[in-house]
Amino acid sequence: MKLAVCIITYQRPEGLHALLEGIAAQQWKQYQPELTVVVVDNDPGGSAAKVLPINYPYPLIYEVEPKRGIPAARNTSVRLAGDADFVVFVDDDETPAPDWLEQLLAARHVYDADVVEGKVVSVFEQEAPEWVIRGGFFDSLQRRTGDPIRRAATNNLLMRKSIFNRYRFNEALALTGGSDTFLFTELEREAYTMICSEEAVVYDLIPTTRTTRQWVLQRAYRSGNTLAICTGAKANARRAKAGRAIVGSGRIIQGVLLYVPALLRWEHERVKALQYVYMGAGNLAGLLGIKYLEYQKTHGR
C-alpha cells in the first residue's frame, strides 16, 4: 500500500520541525506502507524550506503553493501525492503519537474504511484559564473506534485518494476555513465508509492567543458561518438553507435563555451560552452571504 502524509504549512517552522520528527519516529508492527511525506508551503517566500531535514527516512516532497489559503494548498498536496492509495492530512501545529499511522491503517483495514478520522488531544502552550478547563472548550469528542462519522476535519484524517478523482477542496473558502466541512457535505450523497479511530492520536498545541473568550466565541461564530455556507453543497440547497435559518434562530434563543441564569453561576457557563448565540449569528450571517475570514491571522509558531 502506498501512503502519502500531506502537510500544509505557513510560517510555523517550530511546529513543522516537530511534526516531521514525529513522522520520522513512527513505529511499525503490522501495517507499514510505502510512505511518502508531502510538504506544501503556503508562504510564497518558501520559508519552510530551511526547516526540511537533509537526511530523512522517507521520500520528502516539497513545493510552494503561492495561492493563499488552506484549500488550494491541500489540493496541491493531493496532486503531489501521485499514485498513493491513501492520503493522510495533519496540521503543522500537531505532533503524532509513535503509533499514529499504524493505528489509522489498522482501523482502515478492520472496518474496510474509505475515511478514518483520528483523535486530536489538545495540549496548552501555557496553563489555560480555569474557565477553559472547566468548560472543556478544547476537549475531544468521546467516541469509540469504528463509530461512523458524517463529517471530519483535516487535522488528523486518512482518506482514500480516489475520492479526489471527483472532488476537490473548495478554494472559494480560502480565508474563511471550512473547506473540509464543505467537502464532507458533498460526500454525504456518496456511499463511502467513514469511521473514527480513538487510538490514532495527534497532539495539538494550543497557543495562548486561542485560550481567550474572544477567540472561543469567534470560533463558534465561524463554525455556524461555515455550516450555513456549506448548505450550498446539499442536494436540496433551498430546503437546507431554510433548515439552517431555523437552527440558527433557535441557537440564538437557546443561548439567551441559558445566559440569564448563568449570570449568577460560573464563567464557563456564560461562555457556553454565548457560544450558542455566536453560532446562531454565524448561521444567519452565512445565509446572507457574509463570510468570516478566520485565516487572515496565523496562530502559533
Phi, psi and omega in degrees: 000137177258129183232134177241124174268119186254122182241127172256131182226148177210101175053045173231068186298320182293317180295317180297318179300314181296321180294314180298321177296320180295323178290318179299331184267009180301140180256139184236138176238317188227327192248025185302120181265179168277103194258136172233142177250126181247125177243120176249119183266116181272006174268115181304335179282353177067037185295337183286345184301324183289346180272338187294132180290148178287315178250124183221142186289348180231156174304133185237117180255131181231135176209146175269130172251101185289339179289120189289140174124143182300315184298320178297317179293321178295317178299321177296319180296322178295319177298316181291340178292346173060236185265025177300147176281323180224151173241148176237126177259137178212149184271158183277006172246023180238153173233139185269153169293157185300332181251022185306303183293322177303318182288323175300314182291325178297314179296319179299319181290312184298319185257006181047050189270149173270333181222133175229123176259123178276182183262138177248119180254124182281137175233123185276135178300319173226167182304126183280153176302153183302322183293331177293316180293312183295327180277348179061035187292342179242015180285149176282153174295143177273113182222174174244143178303132182099347177299137179288150177232153176256333188215146182214158174262156184266031178261356173190081193212128173256133180223144173295127187293333181297342175303325185278003170291336182244337186235153176224162172287136186286109185284352174290345181258032187303315185255348180277334191080176176090008179294332175291318177299318179298317179300314182288334172296320176294324183285349180302332182278356181261167184255039179286146174271116184233123184224173176247160174231121178278347181268341180273093193251135165236154182251126185257119180280119181262110179288161182297335180294344179261348182265048178237156178300320181299314183294317181300318181286323176295325178295320178296319178298315180296321179299314177295320179299316180296315180299323179292317179298324184286350176299337178294342179270354180290153179298320177244084188296321183297315179294320180297321180292321177297318178295321180293326177296320178294315180298315181299315178297319179296323178297319180297314179298317179300316181296319179297317181295327179281330185290324183302306178293333181292341178301333181260008185239233189256156180299317182296331177289324177294319180293320178298320178296317180292333175302317178300316181297312182294321178296317178298318178296322177296320175305307185293320178297318180298322178294334178271003178087010179271123183249136177267120186269078185294325190267027169282346181234139178258132177255148177092183187239000000 
